[in-house]
């Protein structure tokens, strides 16, 4: 098994291990017999509405699963609440390339967990699945109805909107504080609908609970990341008939680099996923002497040198495992586009220089730990071929030890 395969397998096991770990938080659920069970619920910060959840009665008890068949509602305190409901869900996609020519909703009756957005005399709910995003409402705990909104095609290029939800709410939410313009300007969005429902509940003197919890969320991180690189190179002569064999093994060398990382934290799954790009300066310089042997005799000594400078552009995804409020582990994988400097070279003392590929692509993966603003990472880089010209293949291998500081 190659070193690269071993590393890849280690990544898979590590990724599997950390993906399964999520914080259990205080909450409750109500079963079909109307029993309220106080417990700890696994908070997956669902992007799409869940169909089941895991819970434990306390920190030391076994993990159990509850689902739509057994649960009427569940709540994670100060985070989210879901209720079971049988509703009509419009199956129409909001993706532009999947729009139909029918302005009418494609309703299908389903039993689902609806996410509670606002609770009161007038309550607002949300359902999300894949490309479907729909809102629902009810008055005074009555039947839950869909708020109708659909985009559809009106020709080969034309797109129109069915905004029936505005008329639905205008007819249902009667209050002196709500004018006709309150509904005309209403957007089919969580924030816009929430404000309307909260305003209505206040107007009719109803207690209103807002489940739009404000979460700590820094969408963008900017970090400076100096590093130590351990690199080696080898040259393979594919020609096989050359008078002077160019096969060369270069020693490992320590070099230094620095990167500036831009990271975007994804707004779901408790901010455990992020995307990043990290322009990085890289350099590797080494030389060695090789005896040139022809017919069993050393005819000369060849001094061979690699002087490689480049800018790396890793584009990747990262997954965090939060250990506590200040410390987390992370795993990342990146596709790297590398552009070498014009000053880069591979030289032979007794032959012409070897031209280099101007653009090289490869994969990299890393594991690390972050404490507050500081991070440490070990990054494993797949072998990259920096030249395959003139019958020569030059492989460059690296591993980086990175120290990071997040200043934004």
GIVEN-V291264 format. One record per residue. N is the residue number from 1. OMEGA is omega in degrees with one decimal (999 if undefined). D_CENTER is the distance of its C-alpha to the mean C-alpha in Angstrom with 2 decimals. Layout:
BEGIN
n={N | N}
omega={OMEGA | OMEGA}
d_center={D_CENTER | D_CENTER}
END
This chain:
BEGIN
n={1 | 2 | 3 | 4 | 5 | 6 | 7 | 8 | 9 | 10 | 11 | 12 | 13 | 14 | 15 | 16 | 17 | 18 | 19 | 20 | 21 | 22 | 23 | 24 | 25 | 26 | 27 | 28 | 29 | 30 | 31 | 32 | 33 | 34 | 35 | 36 | 37 | 38 | 39 | 40 | 41 | 42 | 43 | 44 | 45 | 46 | 47 | 48 | 49 | 50 | 51 | 52 | 53 | 54 | 55 | 56 | 57 | 58 | 59 | 60 | 61 | 62 | 63 | 64 | 65 | 66 | 67 | 68 | 69 | 70 | 71 | 72 | 73 | 74 | 75 | 76 | 77 | 78 | 79 | 80 | 81 | 82 | 83 | 84 | 85 | 86 | 87 | 88 | 89 | 90 | 91 | 92 | 93 | 94 | 95 | 96 | 97 | 98 | 99 | 100 | 101 | 102 | 103 | 104 | 105 | 106 | 107 | 108 | 109 | 110 | 111 | 112 | 113 | 114 | 115 | 116 | 117 | 118 | 119 | 120 | 121 | 122 | 123 | 124 | 125 | 126 | 127 | 128 | 129 | 130 | 131 | 132 | 133 | 134 | 135 | 136 | 137 | 138 | 139 | 140 | 141 | 142 | 143 | 144 | 145 | 146 | 147 | 148 | 149 | 150 | 151 | 152 | 153 | 154 | 155 | 156 | 157 | 158 | 159 | 160 | 161 | 162 | 163 | 164 | 165 | 166 | 167 | 168 | 169 | 170 | 171 | 172 | 173 | 174 | 175 | 176 | 177 | 178 | 179 | 180 | 181 | 182 | 183 | 184 | 185 | 186 | 187 | 188 | 189 | 190 | 191 | 192 | 193 | 194 | 195 | 196 | 197 | 198 | 199 | 200 | 201 | 202 | 203 | 204 | 205 | 206 | 207 | 208 | 209 | 210 | 211 | 212 | 213 | 214 | 215 | 216 | 217 | 218 | 219 | 220 | 221 | 222 | 223 | 224 | 225 | 226 | 227 | 228 | 229 | 230 | 231 | 232 | 233 | 234 | 235 | 236 | 237 | 238 | 239 | 240 | 241 | 242 | 243 | 244 | 245 | 246 | 247 | 248 | 249 | 250 | 251 | 252 | 253 | 254 | 255 | 256 | 257 | 258 | 259 | 260 | 261 | 262 | 263 | 264 | 265 | 266 | 267 | 268 | 269 | 270 | 271 | 272 | 273 | 274 | 275 | 276 | 277 | 278 | 279 | 280 | 281 | 282 | 283 | 284 | 285 | 286 | 287 | 288 | 289 | 290 | 291 | 292 | 293 | 294 | 295 | 296 | 297 | 298 | 299 | 300 | 301 | 302 | 303 | 304 | 305 | 306 | 307 | 308 | 309 | 310 | 311 | 312 | 313 | 314 | 315 | 316 | 317 | 318 | 319 | 320 | 321 | 322 | 323 | 324 | 325 | 326 | 327 | 328 | 329 | 330 | 331 | 332 | 333 | 334 | 335 | 336 | 337 | 338 | 339 | 340 | 341 | 342 | 343 | 344 | 345 | 346 | 347 | 348 | 349 | 350 | 351 | 352 | 353 | 354 | 355 | 356 | 357 | 358 | 359 | 360 | 361 | 362 | 363 | 364 | 365 | 366 | 367 | 368 | 369 | 370 | 371 | 372 | 373 | 374 | 375 | 376 | 377 | 378 | 379 | 380 | 381 | 382 | 383 | 384 | 385 | 386 | 387 | 388 | 389 | 390 | 391 | 392 | 393 | 394 | 395 | 396 | 397 | 398 | 399 | 400 | 401 | 402 | 403 | 404 | 405 | 406 | 407 | 408}
omega={-177.5 | 178.2 | -179.3 | 178.9 | 178.2 | 178.4 | -179.3 | 179.0 | 177.8 | 177.5 | -176.9 | 179.8 | 179.9 | -179.1 | 179.7 | -178.1 | -175.1 | -179.7 | -176.8 | -174.7 | 179.9 | -176.9 | 172.0 | -174.6 | -176.7 | 178.5 | 178.1 | 167.7 | 178.0 | -177.1 | -176.3 | 177.7 | 179.9 | 172.9 | 176.6 | -176.8 | 175.3 | -173.7 | 172.4 | -175.8 | 178.0 | -177.2 | 178.8 | 179.5 | -169.8 | 172.8 | 172.9 | -179.0 | -176.5 | 172.2 | 179.0 | 176.4 | 177.6 | -178.7 | 172.6 | -175.9 | 174.2 | -174.4 | -173.8 | -176.3 | -179.5 | -179.8 | 178.5 | -178.7 | 172.9 | -176.6 | -178.3 | -176.6 | -172.7 | -169.0 | 176.8 | 177.7 | 172.7 | -177.5 | 167.7 | -172.3 | 178.9 | 179.8 | -176.4 | 177.3 | 178.6 | 175.2 | 176.7 | 179.7 | 172.5 | -172.1 | 173.4 | -177.4 | 176.5 | -176.8 | -176.7 | 179.2 | 175.8 | 177.5 | -174.7 | -177.0 | 179.4 | -178.0 | 177.1 | 177.9 | -178.2 | -179.8 | -177.0 | 179.0 | 175.8 | -173.0 | 173.7 | -178.3 | -178.8 | 171.7 | -172.3 | 166.3 | 174.4 | 177.7 | 179.7 | 179.1 | 176.2 | -178.6 | -179.7 | 174.3 | 171.3 | -177.3 | -177.9 | -177.7 | -178.6 | 173.1 | 179.4 | 175.8 | -180.0 | -178.4 | -179.4 | 174.9 | -174.7 | 177.6 | -177.7 | 179.2 | 167.3 | 178.5 | 174.6 | 177.1 | 177.0 | -179.4 | 178.7 | -176.4 | 177.6 | 170.5 | -169.7 | 174.2 | -178.8 | 170.1 | -176.2 | -178.8 | 175.4 | -179.4 | -179.3 | -178.2 | -175.6 | 177.2 | 178.9 | -176.1 | 169.2 | -176.0 | -178.8 | -178.2 | 179.1 | 178.7 | 177.7 | -177.0 | 176.2 | -178.9 | -174.2 | -174.5 | -178.2 | -178.0 | -177.9 | -178.4 | -179.7 | 179.7 | 179.9 | 179.2 | 177.3 | -179.2 | 179.2 | -177.6 | -175.4 | 177.6 | 177.1 | -177.8 | -177.9 | -175.6 | -177.6 | 179.3 | 179.7 | -179.7 | 179.7 | -177.8 | 177.7 | 179.3 | 178.9 | -179.6 | 176.8 | -178.0 | -178.4 | 176.7 | 177.6 | 171.6 | -177.7 | 178.2 | -177.5 | -180.0 | 174.5 | -176.3 | 176.9 | -179.8 | 174.1 | -172.7 | 174.4 | -171.2 | -174.3 | 171.1 | 176.4 | -173.1 | 170.7 | -170.1 | 172.6 | -175.9 | 171.4 | -179.4 | 172.5 | -170.3 | 174.1 | -178.2 | 175.0 | 178.1 | 177.8 | 178.7 | -178.9 | -175.3 | 175.5 | -177.4 | -177.6 | -180.0 | -178.6 | -177.3 | -176.3 | 175.6 | -175.0 | 171.3 | 179.2 | 179.1 | 173.1 | 179.2 | 175.9 | 176.9 | -177.1 | 178.0 | 178.6 | 180.0 | 174.6 | -172.6 | 171.9 | -176.2 | 176.5 | -180.0 | -179.0 | -172.5 | 176.3 | -179.3 | 177.1 | 177.0 | -178.5 | -177.5 | 177.3 | 172.7 | -179.1 | 170.3 | -170.9 | 174.0 | -171.3 | 174.1 | -178.4 | 173.7 | 178.5 | -179.3 | 179.7 | 173.8 | 178.6 | 176.9 | -178.0 | 174.8 | 176.5 | -174.3 | 175.2 | -179.4 | 175.4 | -178.6 | 174.9 | -177.9 | 178.8 | 175.6 | -179.6 | 175.2 | -176.1 | -173.0 | 171.6 | 174.7 | -169.9 | 177.1 | -177.0 | 169.6 | 178.5 | 176.2 | 175.7 | 174.3 | -169.7 | 177.9 | -177.0 | 176.5 | -178.5 | 168.3 | -176.2 | 177.2 | 173.7 | -175.6 | -175.6 | -170.4 | 173.6 | 172.0 | 177.7 | 175.8 | 176.1 | 174.5 | -174.1 | 168.7 | -171.8 | 170.9 | -174.5 | 177.2 | -177.4 | 179.8 | 176.3 | 179.7 | 178.7 | -178.3 | 166.4 | -173.6 | 174.6 | -175.9 | -175.8 | -177.8 | -179.9 | 178.1 | 179.3 | 179.0 | -176.0 | 171.1 | -178.5 | 179.3 | 178.9 | 176.1 | -179.3 | -179.4 | 176.5 | 176.8 | -177.7 | 172.7 | -177.9 | 178.7 | 178.3 | 176.4 | -175.4 | -176.8 | -175.3 | 179.3 | 172.6 | -178.9 | 168.1 | -176.7 | 178.9 | -173.2 | 179.6 | 179.2 | 179.6 | 177.8 | -176.5 | 171.3 | 170.3 | -176.5 | 176.3 | 177.2 | -179.7 | 171.6 | -178.9 | -179.4 | 178.2 | -179.6 | -178.5 | 167.4 | -173.8 | 173.1 | -166.3 | 171.4 | -177.3 | 174.0 | 179.8 | -177.5 | 177.3 | 999}
d_center={30.40 | 29.01 | 27.24 | 24.17 | 24.15 | 24.66 | 21.67 | 19.45 | 20.85 | 20.33 | 16.59 | 16.51 | 18.62 | 16.73 | 13.35 | 15.39 | 17.07 | 14.35 | 12.36 | 15.68 | 16.32 | 15.89 | 18.39 | 21.37 | 22.71 | 26.11 | 26.83 | 29.14 | 29.64 | 32.75 | 33.99 | 36.33 | 39.35 | 38.09 | 37.65 | 35.22 | 33.47 | 32.10 | 29.34 | 25.98 | 23.09 | 19.73 | 17.30 | 14.12 | 13.60 | 13.73 | 12.19 | 15.05 | 18.42 | 19.07 | 22.16 | 22.63 | 21.77 | 22.82 | 25.20 | 27.75 | 30.97 | 30.63 | 28.89 | 31.19 | 31.43 | 29.94 | 26.80 | 27.74 | 26.17 | 27.20 | 26.59 | 27.93 | 31.28 | 31.98 | 30.41 | 31.49 | 29.00 | 26.78 | 25.46 | 23.36 | 25.37 | 24.07 | 20.83 | 21.40 | 24.18 | 24.55 | 27.86 | 29.02 | 30.61 | 32.06 | 31.37 | 31.44 | 28.03 | 27.95 | 26.24 | 26.12 | 22.89 | 21.83 | 20.55 | 23.16 | 23.94 | 24.56 | 26.91 | 30.33 | 33.73 | 34.55 | 34.23 | 34.70 | 31.89 | 31.41 | 31.79 | 31.29 | 32.27 | 29.71 | 29.48 | 26.09 | 24.66 | 24.54 | 22.64 | 25.29 | 24.74 | 28.35 | 31.21 | 34.89 | 37.78 | 35.25 | 31.88 | 28.65 | 26.03 | 22.76 | 21.55 | 18.27 | 17.61 | 15.81 | 17.49 | 20.01 | 20.13 | 23.58 | 25.53 | 28.63 | 31.47 | 34.71 | 37.77 | 39.59 | 37.69 | 38.89 | 37.25 | 33.63 | 33.48 | 30.87 | 30.53 | 31.03 | 28.92 | 28.39 | 27.92 | 30.11 | 31.80 | 35.32 | 35.99 | 34.47 | 32.64 | 33.29 | 30.85 | 32.13 | 31.09 | 32.70 | 32.49 | 34.79 | 32.84 | 34.66 | 38.03 | 37.08 | 36.30 | 39.27 | 41.54 | 40.13 | 39.37 | 42.87 | 43.19 | 45.15 | 42.21 | 40.29 | 41.74 | 41.26 | 39.07 | 36.68 | 35.88 | 36.30 | 33.58 | 31.24 | 27.72 | 25.90 | 23.13 | 22.43 | 23.80 | 26.84 | 27.85 | 27.43 | 29.81 | 32.34 | 32.40 | 32.72 | 35.49 | 37.28 | 37.24 | 38.65 | 41.27 | 42.54 | 42.50 | 39.90 | 37.63 | 34.05 | 31.01 | 27.84 | 24.62 | 22.52 | 21.77 | 20.73 | 17.87 | 17.38 | 14.46 | 14.33 | 11.90 | 12.87 | 13.85 | 16.43 | 17.69 | 20.67 | 20.41 | 23.77 | 24.11 | 26.77 | 26.60 | 28.70 | 29.49 | 32.06 | 33.24 | 35.55 | 37.52 | 38.70 | 41.67 | 41.40 | 44.77 | 46.89 | 50.11 | 49.79 | 52.68 | 50.48 | 47.60 | 44.38 | 42.41 | 41.09 | 39.08 | 37.97 | 37.49 | 34.28 | 34.07 | 32.23 | 30.73 | 28.80 | 25.95 | 23.85 | 20.49 | 19.07 | 15.32 | 13.52 | 10.19 | 8.42 | 7.25 | 5.62 | 8.97 | 8.86 | 9.35 | 11.17 | 8.63 | 7.53 | 3.83 | 4.10 | 5.40 | 9.05 | 12.46 | 15.48 | 18.98 | 21.14 | 24.88 | 26.11 | 29.68 | 31.71 | 35.51 | 37.95 | 41.27 | 43.49 | 46.97 | 47.68 | 51.15 | 51.88 | 54.00 | 56.15 | 58.56 | 57.92 | 58.83 | 56.83 | 57.65 | 55.44 | 52.52 | 49.39 | 47.13 | 43.57 | 40.89 | 37.18 | 36.05 | 32.44 | 30.52 | 27.29 | 24.26 | 20.92 | 17.86 | 14.80 | 11.73 | 8.81 | 5.51 | 6.31 | 6.99 | 9.81 | 13.01 | 15.15 | 18.79 | 20.31 | 20.03 | 20.37 | 19.05 | 15.91 | 15.13 | 12.09 | 11.37 | 9.90 | 10.85 | 11.84 | 14.22 | 17.02 | 19.64 | 22.70 | 25.78 | 28.85 | 31.51 | 34.87 | 36.45 | 34.85 | 37.45 | 38.72 | 42.49 | 45.44 | 48.70 | 50.79 | 48.75 | 46.66 | 43.13 | 40.19 | 38.05 | 34.27 | 31.44 | 30.14 | 26.54 | 24.87 | 21.51 | 20.07 | 17.20 | 16.34 | 14.74 | 15.12 | 15.66 | 16.62 | 17.48 | 17.20 | 20.12 | 20.11 | 19.90 | 20.69 | 18.76 | 20.00 | 18.30 | 19.86 | 18.49 | 19.92 | 20.56 | 21.89 | 25.41 | 25.71 | 28.88 | 30.04 | 33.13 | 34.73 | 37.58 | 41.32 | 40.83 | 38.81 | 35.39 | 33.88 | 30.99 | 29.19 | 27.43 | 25.55 | 23.89 | 22.73 | 23.06 | 21.12 | 21.95 | 19.78 | 20.74 | 18.61 | 21.16 | 19.24}
END
